[in-house]
Amino acid sequence: MKKLLPLAVTLAGIALTASACSTATPGPGTAVPTATQTGIPSAASATGWELNTRGSADRIKAAGLEVLNAEGAAEHFHAHLDVFVDGKPVTVPADIGFSFTSDGKPNGISALHTHDESGIIHIEAPVAGMTYTLGQLVTEWGVLDGTDKAPGAARSSIDSWTVAVNGAKQDTKVTDVVLKAHDEVVLFHGNAPATLPSAFKFPEGL
């Protein structure tokens, strides 16, 4: 089993490094535009979308996942998530799927998590063959729970959102979208981005 150490200072606190994924933390990767797009705008921070480390362990459990003491090794793959509100990108925060002590130090991790703000979703599971969904990630993040009635707000109802996978809009319930290796998942509210990202170029080794 891999240990939680070493630890590294991230944007807002301390979090696990991505040592289980590669010998060095991978770069942010590149959103791959469709034929008519020249580039994907950089995501910017938006109020309410930041990760609240308080209650993180409870959110992992609410997502139906376990708080582990190390990343799993039985299954290991990655997907990518972009979030847009009326065509404007929202940052997917680092450390989704980590649990923290009261003083903000990591003390556990789920099989479904993020290490940085690249939007790369890591699935590092102790048991192979399990299904992981967008709904579970959103629950771990603590957003789109319907507690804010403002359209497109961070805690608005997820039922008003739309999801596309690899450039194709999905008819299924947003929360039921299954995360698969190298999928490009786009979650958006209101106007879709000018051109929907259809793929993501993952860093070498992912």
N, C-alpha and C positions, 0 to 999 in steps of 0.2 A: 504494500500500500504506500502511496506517496504521502508525504507529510505536508501540512499546510505551509511550513517554512520553505524557502525564505519569503519574507514579506517585503513589499515595496510601497513606497509612498505614492499615492495616486492623487487625482485632482482635489478631492475633498477630505481624504483620510488615508487610512492604511487598508490595503487589500491584498489578496493572494496574487502572486505573479502567474504568468501563463506558462510556467515551466513544464507543465504536463503536456503542453501542446507543441513546444519546440524548445530549443536551447536558449532562445531569446524571445522576448515578447514580440509577436508579429506586428508588422506595420498595418496601417488602416485598410489596405486593399483599395480597390477602385470599382465604383459603380459603372457597369457597362451600359452605355446608352444604346437605345434602339437606332435604327438607320437614320432617323431624322433628327436625332439629338446630338448636340456637340459637347454636352457635359452635364453633370449633376451638380446643383448648387450645394455648397457646404452647409451642413446643418448648424443651426444656431440655437442657443439655449432659449427655452420658453418657460415662463412661470408655471409651476405646478407639475412639470414633467421631471423635475429632479428626483433622485432616489432618496427616500426617507429610510435611513437605516434602522430606525425604531420599528419594532414589530416585524422585522424581516424574517425571523424564524417562523412566526405565526403565518406569514404570507406564503412561505414555502410549503408549510403543512396544508394551508388552505388550497394550494394548487395540487394537492394530492401527491406531493413529493416528500422525500426524507431529507433531513438535515444530516449530511455526511461529514466525517472528519477528514476526508480527502477526496480528490477527484477520482471517479471510477475509471477502470481500464478495460472493462469487458466490451464496451461499445464507445466509439469516439468519432464524431462527425460534426460538421458545422453548417449552419444556414446563415442567411443575412437578412436583417430587417431594416427597412426604411419607413419612417412615419412622416406624413404630411398633413397639415391643416390648411385647407384652401390653397394648396399648391406650395405652401411654405414648409420647409423641412424642420423637424423636431429632433433634437439630439436623443439618441438612445443611450442612457447612462451606463457607465461602468458599474460593475459589482451587483447587478441584478442576480438574484439567486444565491447571495451570500447571507449568512447570519452574522450578527454583530453583538458584541458586549455593550453594556450601557455606556461605556466610554468610547464607543466607535471602533473597536478593534475586531477584526474578523475572527470568528470561532467556529465556523462551519460553512458548508457549501452544498448546493443541490446538484443533481446531475445536469440540470438545465440552467445555464448562467451566462453572464457576459464578463469580460475582463477589462474592456476599455470602451471608448465611445465610438468605435468604428461601426457599430451595428452588427458585428459578427456575434452570432449565437453559438455557444459551445454546448454540445451534448457529450458529456463524459460520464458514462453510466457504469455502475457496478454490476448490472445485469443486462444482458443483451436482449434485443427483441421487444423492448418496451416502446410505447408510442408517446411522443411529446408534442404538445400543441401550442399554438399561439396564445390560446386562452390561459394556459398555465404560465407562460412567460409574463403576460400582462398582469396576472394575479400576483406573481412574485414582485413585479415592478411596483404594484400598488396603484395603478391607474385604471381609468375606464370602468369604474365600479358603479356608475349611475348616481353618485351622491351630489353631482353638480348638474343642474338643468341647462346650463349655458351650452349651446351647440358647439361642438368641437373642443370643449374644455378638456383638460387633462383627466378630470374625473367625471366626464359625461358618460352617458350610457353607450356601451360598445355596440349596441344594436343599431345605432345610427351611423356606424362606420362601415367602410367597404374594404375588402382585401383583394389583392391580386397576387398570384404566384407565377413567377417566371413570365410576367407580362400579360397573363390571362386573368381577368376578373373571375372571382369564385362565387358560385351561387350558394355554397354551403354557409352555415353559420360561422361568423368570424372566429369565434372561440374554438371551433372544431377543426380549424385548419391544422393539418399535421405537418410538423417540421421535418424535412427530409434533407439529406446531404446536398449541399451546394444550391439549395433553393434560394431564390431572391424573392422575399416576401415584402410586399408594399401594403401598409395599412394607412388609409387616408380618409379624411372627412371633408365633405363639401366638394369643392372643385378639385379634380385630380391634378397632379402635377402636369405641366405642359406636355411632357412625354414620360410615360410610365417606365421606370427602370425594369428591364426584362431579365437581367443577369447581373452577377457580381463577380469580379475577378479577385479571387481570394489570394492572399499572400502565399508564396511558395511554402509547401509543407502542410497547408490546411486544405 
